[in-house]
Amino acid sequence: MNVLLLNGSPHADGCVHLALSEVAKGLIRSGVGAEEFHIGTKPVQDCIACRRCAELGHCVFRNDRVADFIEAMRGCDALVVGAPVYYAGPPGALCSLLDRAFFSARDVFKGKPAACVVNCRRGGASATFDRLNKFFTIVRMPVIASQYWNSTHGNTPEETLCDLEGLQTMRTLGDQMAYALLCREKANLPPPAEEPWQRTNFIER
């Protein structure tokens, strides 16, 4: 079993990487693998709602990190998204990547446990945490909890190392994620049957 840790910060070795590394500690001590995927610093194209992915089987844009992220996710059993806080929300590039990945490849994510972690200097963590969790709940991804909301605080990795409760929350999340994956493997149950999707638009007739 392997968990993909998506580092949604432009800084490959910054505070978000530190938080994800603590999650990895909890996973690894339970025998579950952890693989970090860095979003990078190059632009990520927004979704333009062309819906070509329904015809092509993949997003029409192929020149950024979205396709690489989807491919990495195919080989993993769970997902943890890490994000810095930008004006009480995730960075635009991360949201663009997740918008396109979840819309064009929802079956890659469906049913896999998920969680998000955020890092902020001082405020905005809860709003960012809420925003990211919405990606998971629309594609049947069970959301894994920790001992507190999944946030660390610090403007630099050195400051974040002083947030002992935040780091413990990350390790606990890793423990919880590993436990969920191991329970699923042991139970070996098929996923629940899906009803045909009844899409309802809120319009007057």
Phi, psi and chi 1 to 4 in degrees:
 res  aa     phi    psi   chi1   chi2   chi3   chi4
   1 MET       -  145.4  -73.1  177.6  -69.6      -
   2 ASN  -144.7  140.1 -154.7   28.6      -      -
   3 VAL  -112.8  131.0  178.3      -      -      -
   4 LEU   -88.2  125.0 -172.1   65.7      -      -
   5 LEU  -105.3  105.4  -51.5  174.6      -      -
   6 LEU   -87.4  113.9  171.7   59.4      -      -
   7 ASN   -90.2  102.1 -177.6  -11.5      -      -
   8 GLY   -89.8   16.9      -      -      -      -
   9 SER   -96.9  147.2  168.3      -      -      -
  10 PRO   -67.9  -17.2   22.5  -32.4      -      -
  11 HIS   -93.8  111.2  -57.2  -69.2      -      -
  12 ALA   -64.0  -29.9      -      -      -      -
  13 ASP  -120.9   31.0  -61.5  -48.3      -      -
  14 GLY   -91.3 -153.6      -      -      -      -
  15 CYS   -65.6  -37.7  -59.8      -      -      -
  16 VAL   -66.0  -42.1  172.3      -      -      -
  17 HIS   -58.8  -42.1  166.7   71.8      -      -
  18 LEU   -61.2  -45.1  175.4   61.1      -      -
  19 ALA   -62.0  -44.8      -      -      -      -
  20 LEU   -65.0  -33.7  -69.0  172.0      -      -
  21 SER   -64.2  -34.3  -62.7      -      -      -
  22 GLU   -70.2  -38.2  -67.3  -63.4  -53.4      -
  23 VAL   -59.5  -43.1  176.0      -      -      -
  24 ALA   -59.9  -35.4      -      -      -      -
  25 LYS   -60.7  -43.0  -71.0  178.8 -177.3  178.1
  26 GLY   -65.0  -37.6      -      -      -      -
  27 LEU   -67.2  -48.6  -67.1  166.2      -      -
  28 ILE   -66.0  -36.7  -68.5  167.4      -      -
  29 ARG   -70.2  -11.2   66.9 -171.8  176.5 -169.1
  30 SER  -102.5    5.0  -65.2      -      -      -
  31 GLY    86.9   15.8      -      -      -      -
  32 VAL  -105.1  136.4  174.8      -      -      -
  33 GLY   -77.9  157.3      -      -      -      -
  34 ALA  -136.8  132.1      -      -      -      -
  35 GLU  -130.3  121.9  171.5 -172.5  -21.1      -
  36 GLU   -92.3  136.3 -173.8  167.9  -25.2      -
  37 PHE  -121.9  117.2 -178.8   97.0      -      -
  38 HIS   -94.1  131.5 -177.2 -133.5      -      -
  39 ILE   -65.5  -27.7 -168.6  173.3      -      -
  40 GLY    85.9 -170.4      -      -      -      -
  41 THR  -118.8    0.0   57.2      -      -      -
  42 LYS   -80.7  156.1  -66.8 -177.0  178.9  178.9
  43 PRO   -59.9  147.4  -22.7   32.8      -      -
  44 VAL  -117.9  121.6  178.5      -      -      -
  45 GLN   -63.4  136.3  169.1   67.4   47.6      -
  46 ASP   -69.0  155.7  -68.5  -23.6      -      -
  47 CYS   -67.6  133.8  177.2      -      -      -
  48 ILE  -108.5   11.7   60.2  169.8      -      -
  49 ALA    55.8   37.1      -      -      -      -
  50 CYS   -79.1  -21.2   67.7      -      -      -
  51 ARG    62.6   18.6  -61.7 -176.5 -179.2  -89.5
  52 ARG   -66.4  -23.3  -69.4  -71.9  -51.2  -78.0
  53 CYS   -60.4  -29.2   53.8      -      -      -
  54 ALA   -65.7  -31.2      -      -      -      -
  55 GLU   -86.3  -40.6  -54.2  167.4   24.8      -
  56 LEU   -86.4  -25.1  -59.3  172.7      -      -
  57 GLY    84.8    3.8      -      -      -      -
  58 HIS  -158.1  164.3   58.4   76.8      -      -
  59 CYS   -63.6  143.4 -178.2      -      -      -
  60 VAL   -65.8  -27.2   67.1      -      -      -
  61 PHE   -87.8  128.8  -61.8  110.8      -      -
  62 ARG  -127.6   12.2  -54.4  -70.5  -76.1  173.8
  63 ASN  -111.2   23.9   59.3  -14.2      -      -
  64 ASP  -138.5 -163.7   56.4   23.8      -      -
  65 ARG   -81.9   -3.4  -65.8  -72.4  -83.8  161.5
  66 VAL   -63.0  -49.7  174.4      -      -      -
  67 ALA   -62.0  -38.0      -      -      -      -
  68 ASP   -64.8  -40.3  -65.3  -25.9      -      -
  69 PHE   -64.0  -45.5  167.4   59.7      -      -
  70 ILE   -61.1  -42.9  -67.1  170.2      -      -
  71 GLU   -64.5  -40.8 -166.8   57.6   34.6      -
  72 ALA   -62.9  -37.5      -      -      -      -
  73 MET   -69.8  -28.8 -167.7   62.7 -149.0      -
  74 ARG   -58.5  -34.2  -71.7 -174.0 -164.9  -81.2
  75 GLY   -92.4    7.8      -      -      -      -
  76 CYS  -119.6  157.5  -70.8      -      -      -
  77 ASP   -99.7  -10.5  -55.7  -71.8      -      -
  78 ALA  -160.1  167.9      -      -      -      -
  79 LEU  -137.4  135.7  172.6   66.4      -      -
  80 VAL  -124.6  120.0  177.6      -      -      -
  81 VAL   -98.0  125.8  176.4      -      -      -
  82 GLY  -109.8  136.3      -      -      -      -
  83 ALA  -143.7  143.0      -      -      -      -
  84 PRO   -80.0  167.4   30.7  -32.9      -      -
  85 VAL  -100.3  121.6  172.9      -      -      -
  86 TYR  -117.5  109.0  -75.4   15.6      -      -
  87 TYR    49.9   50.7  -68.3   94.0      -      -
  88 ALA    62.6   30.4      -      -      -      -
  89 GLY  -156.9  171.0      -      -      -      -
  90 PRO   -71.8  159.1   -9.6   24.6      -      -
  91 PRO   -60.1  149.9  -19.9   30.8      -      -
  92 GLY   -59.3  -41.1      -      -      -      -
  93 ALA   -62.2  -39.2      -      -      -      -
  94 LEU   -66.4  -43.8  176.3   59.5      -      -
  95 CYS   -63.0  -40.0  -70.5      -      -      -
  96 SER   -63.0  -42.9  -67.2      -      -      -
  97 LEU   -62.1  -46.2  179.8  139.4      -      -
  98 LEU   -69.7  -38.1  -66.6  173.3      -      -
  99 ASP   -55.2  -50.5  -78.3  -15.2      -      -
 100 ARG   -72.3  -39.9  -75.5  172.3   46.5 -149.6
 101 ALA   -66.0  -47.2      -      -      -      -
 102 PHE   -70.3  -30.6  -86.3   73.2      -      -
 103 PHE   -77.6  -40.0 -168.3   76.4      -      -
 104 SER   -90.1  -17.1   65.6      -      -      -
 105 ALA  -141.0   45.9      -      -      -      -
 106 ARG   -59.7  -31.6   62.0 -177.3  -66.4  121.1
 107 ASP   -67.3  -22.6  -74.0  -16.4      -      -
 108 VAL   -69.1  -28.3  173.2      -      -      -
 109 PHE   -99.5  -25.4  -59.0   92.9      -      -
 110 LYS   -53.2  127.8 -172.6 -172.1  -61.8 -177.4
 111 GLY    82.3   -9.0      -      -      -      -
 112 LYS   -85.2  134.1  -63.6  179.5  178.4 -179.7
 113 PRO   -58.7  148.4  -24.4   34.8      -      -
 114 ALA  -147.0  160.3      -      -      -      -
 115 ALA  -160.7  164.4      -      -      -      -
 116 CYS  -130.4  153.9   63.6      -      -      -
 117 VAL  -132.2  145.8  -57.2      -      -      -
 118 VAL  -132.9  152.9  -57.4      -      -      -
 119 ASN  -128.2  134.3 -179.7   85.2      -      -
 120 CYS  -138.2  161.5   65.7      -      -      -
 121 ARG   -69.6  -44.5 -177.2 -169.3   69.3   83.2
 122 ARG  -147.4  -52.7 -175.2  171.9  177.6   87.3
 123 GLY  -133.5  170.3      -      -      -      -
 124 GLY    95.4   -0.7      -      -      -      -
 125 ALA   -66.3  -42.8      -      -      -      -
 126 SER   -65.2  -40.1  -68.1      -      -      -
 127 ALA   -65.8  -39.7      -      -      -      -
 128 THR   -66.8  -42.5  -54.6      -      -      -
 129 PHE   -58.1  -46.3 -178.2   69.3      -      -
 130 ASP   -61.8  -44.4  -69.3  -17.2      -      -
 131 ARG   -60.3  -44.7  171.7   72.8  175.7   88.7
 132 LEU   -71.1  -36.0  -68.7  171.6      -      -
 133 ASN   -62.4  -23.6  -83.0  -47.2      -      -
 134 LYS   -67.1  -27.2  -69.9  179.7  172.3   63.0
 135 PHE   -62.6  -40.5  -75.6  101.5      -      -
 136 PHE   -71.0  -42.4  -47.5  140.6      -      -
 137 THR   -74.4  -12.0   57.0      -      -      -
 138 ILE   -90.1   -8.5 -156.6  168.4      -      -
 139 VAL  -126.0   31.0  -69.1      -      -      -
 140 ARG    62.5   29.3  -58.8  170.6 -177.6 -101.3
 141 MET   -88.0  117.9  -61.5 -178.8   84.4      -
 142 PRO   -62.1  128.0  -19.2   30.8      -      -
 143 VAL   -89.7  124.8  178.4      -      -      -
 144 ILE   -92.7  134.6  -54.2  -58.5      -      -
 145 ALA   -99.2  164.1      -      -      -      -
 146 SER  -120.4 -150.8 -176.0      -      -      -
 147 GLN   -93.3   -8.9   66.2 -170.4   35.5      -
 148 TYR  -161.6  173.2 -160.8   79.5      -      -
 149 TRP   -61.5  140.9  -62.6  -53.3      -      -
 150 ASN   -80.3   80.1  -55.5  -25.6      -      -
 151 SER  -138.7  146.8   61.4      -      -      -
 152 THR  -120.0  158.3   54.8      -      -      -
 153 HIS  -126.1  134.3  -70.1   74.6      -      -
 154 GLY   161.2  144.7      -      -      -      -
 155 ASN   -89.2  -16.2 -156.8   38.6      -      -
 156 THR  -139.4  161.4   63.8      -      -      -
 157 PRO   -56.5  -35.5  -28.1   36.3      -      -
 158 GLU   -63.4  -40.3  -67.5   73.3   24.2      -
 159 GLU   -68.6  -40.0  -71.0 -178.0    3.8      -
 160 THR   -62.9  -32.4  -54.9      -      -      -
 161 LEU   -61.8  -19.4  -76.7  170.9      -      -
 162 CYS   -83.3  -13.2  -62.4      -      -      -
 163 ASP   -84.9   78.7 -178.1    8.3      -      -
 164 LEU   -64.1  -37.4  -61.6 -176.9      -      -
 165 GLU   -68.7  -40.8 -176.6  176.9    0.1      -
 166 GLY   -61.5  -43.6      -      -      -      -
 167 LEU   -65.8  -38.0  -63.2  177.5      -      -
 168 GLN   -64.3  -38.5 -175.3 -177.6   59.3      -
 169 THR   -60.2  -37.6  -59.9      -      -      -
 170 MET   -65.5  -45.8  -60.6  -60.9  111.9      -
 171 ARG   -64.7  -39.0  -66.9 -169.1  -61.6  -85.9
 172 THR   -63.1  -38.4  -57.8      -      -      -
 173 LEU   -60.7  -42.9  175.3   62.0      -      -
 174 GLY   -60.4  -41.7      -      -      -      -
 175 ASP   -60.7  -45.7  -69.1  -22.4      -      -
 176 GLN   -66.1  -39.7  -67.0  -77.2   97.0      -
 177 MET   -65.0  -44.7  178.0   67.5   80.4      -
 178 ALA   -61.6  -42.5      -      -      -      -
 179 TYR   -60.5  -45.1  178.9   75.2      -      -
 180 ALA   -61.9  -43.2      -      -      -      -
 181 LEU   -66.3  -41.9  -73.0  169.7      -      -
 182 LEU   -66.9  -37.3  -67.9  167.8      -      -
 183 CYS   -64.8  -42.0  -74.2      -      -      -
 184 ARG   -63.3  -41.3  -75.6  164.5   62.1  104.0
 185 GLU   -64.6  -42.2 -178.7 -177.8   54.0      -
 186 LYS   -68.6  -40.8 -173.2  171.8 -176.5  178.3
 187 ALA   -67.0  -37.3      -      -      -      -
 188 ASN    52.3   43.7 -165.3   28.8      -      -
 189 LEU   -94.3  146.6  -65.5  172.8      -      -
 190 PRO   -71.3  154.8   27.4  -34.8      -      -
 191 PRO   -65.7  156.4   23.4  -32.4      -      -
 192 PRO   -63.3  149.2   21.0  -31.0      -      -
 193 ALA   -64.5  144.0      -      -      -      -
 194 GLU  -101.3  133.1  -64.4 -176.2   25.0      -
 195 GLU   -73.6  151.8  -65.4 -176.4   13.9      -
 196 PRO   -57.9  137.4  -23.2   32.9      -      -
 197 TRP   -72.3  122.2 -166.7   -5.4      -      -
 198 GLN  -101.7   96.1  -62.1 -174.3   18.4      -
 199 ARG   -81.5  126.9  -61.6  176.4   63.5   91.8
 200 THR  -122.0  120.5  -56.4      -      -      -
 201 ASN   -94.0  138.3  -64.4  -31.8      -      -
 202 PHE   -86.7   80.6  -66.7   97.7      -      -
 203 ILE  -131.2  155.1   57.2  174.7      -      -
 204 GLU   -91.3  141.6  -67.0 -176.1    6.8      -
 205 ARG  -111.4      -  -65.0 -138.9  179.1 -110.8
